[in-house]
Amino acid sequence: MLCAGFLRPALGIFGLFFASVAVADARDIRIVDIAAGDTADIHFQFNLGGRLFLNVADRNGPACVTLWWIIWPTSEIHDVGRKCGQFEVQIPSIFYQSLWSKLRGRAGAEPLKIGYSAEEHVVGTIKFDF
């Protein structure tokens, strides 16, 4: 009886742990450094849609960055604007006539660190006939 009384809660905790691990969505987190007053490429994509989750900080804590997408093949600039702290940005896709695009950012007076992860999916596929 003592063993059964101990085993059931232990199995419950064990199951809860593995259920939460199975549900967790693992994403690669990338970090980009931008020097004060400088511009840097943050993310590049080809034939993808989705969104980016970003966190911007300087040495004092949450910070702001000015962002824009460069969209090819049209060479259009899509202004995202000034964003601060934690936020998400849509990846331009077919709606913007984008086959590939690059997200760029500009730091203010302080150097920035931008941590981000992407939730992406393929927008178009190429069909082969054999």
C-alpha positions in Angstrom: 0.0 0.0 0.0 2.8 2.4 0.8 4.4 1.8 -2.5 1.1 2.4 -4.4 0.5 5.6 -2.4 3.9 7.0 -3.4 3.9 5.6 -7.0 0.8 7.3 -8.3 1.9 10.9 -7.4 5.3 10.2 -8.8 3.9 8.9 -12.1 1.6 12.0 -12.2 4.5 14.4 -11.9 6.6 12.4 -14.4 3.7 12.4 -16.9 3.1 16.1 -16.4 6.8 16.9 -17.0 6.9 14.9 -20.3 3.5 16.3 -21.4 4.8 19.8 -21.1 8.0 18.9 -22.9 6.0 17.4 -25.8 3.9 20.5 -26.1 6.8 23.0 -25.9 7.7 24.6 -29.2 11.5 24.7 -29.6 12.8 27.5 -31.7 16.3 28.6 -32.4 17.1 31.9 -30.7 19.5 34.2 -32.6 21.2 37.3 -31.2 22.2 40.3 -33.2 24.4 43.1 -31.9 24.0 46.6 -33.4 26.5 49.3 -32.5 25.2 52.7 -31.4 23.9 54.7 -34.4 24.7 51.7 -36.7 22.5 49.6 -39.0 22.5 45.8 -39.2 20.8 42.9 -40.9 18.7 41.0 -38.5 16.9 38.3 -40.4 16.9 37.0 -44.0 14.3 34.7 -45.5 13.6 33.0 -48.9 10.1 31.8 -49.9 8.9 31.9 -46.3 6.0 33.4 -44.4 5.3 33.7 -40.7 6.4 36.0 -37.9 9.4 36.9 -35.9 9.4 37.3 -32.1 11.9 39.9 -31.0 13.3 41.2 -27.8 15.4 44.4 -27.9 17.6 45.6 -25.0 20.6 47.8 -24.3 22.7 47.9 -21.2 19.9 49.7 -19.3 17.2 47.1 -20.1 14.4 47.1 -22.7 15.2 49.4 -25.6 13.9 50.6 -29.0 15.0 49.9 -32.6 13.9 51.2 -36.0 13.0 48.4 -38.4 12.3 47.9 -42.1 12.1 45.1 -44.6 13.9 45.1 -47.9 11.7 43.1 -50.2 13.0 41.4 -53.4 12.6 41.2 -56.4 10.9 44.5 -56.3 13.5 46.2 -54.0 10.6 47.8 -52.1 11.2 49.1 -48.6 8.5 48.2 -46.1 8.8 50.4 -43.0 8.0 48.5 -39.8 8.6 51.5 -37.6 10.1 52.0 -34.2 9.5 49.1 -31.9 10.4 48.7 -28.2 11.0 45.8 -25.8 9.3 42.5 -26.8 7.1 42.4 -29.9 6.4 40.4 -33.0 6.8 41.3 -36.7 5.1 39.6 -39.7 7.4 38.2 -42.4 6.4 39.7 -45.8 5.3 37.0 -48.2 3.3 36.8 -51.5 1.0 39.6 -50.3 3.9 42.0 -50.6 5.2 40.4 -53.8 8.1 39.0 -51.9 10.2 36.0 -52.9 12.8 36.9 -50.3 13.3 39.7 -47.8 15.7 41.0 -45.3 14.8 42.7 -41.9 17.2 45.6 -41.1 17.4 47.6 -37.9 19.0 50.8 -36.7 20.2 51.4 -33.2 19.8 54.8 -31.4 22.4 56.3 -29.0 23.2 53.0 -27.2 24.4 49.7 -28.6 21.6 47.1 -28.9 21.2 43.4 -28.5 18.3 41.9 -30.4 17.3 38.3 -29.6 14.7 36.8 -31.9 13.2 33.5 -33.0 11.1 32.8 -36.1 7.9 30.9 -36.7 8.1 30.2 -40.4 6.4 28.2 -43.1 7.0 27.7 -46.8 4.9 30.0 -48.9 5.2 28.5 -52.4 6.4 25.2 -53.8 7.9 24.2 -57.1 6.2 21.3 -58.8 8.3 18.9 -60.9 6.9 16.8 -63.8 8.7 13.6 -64.6 
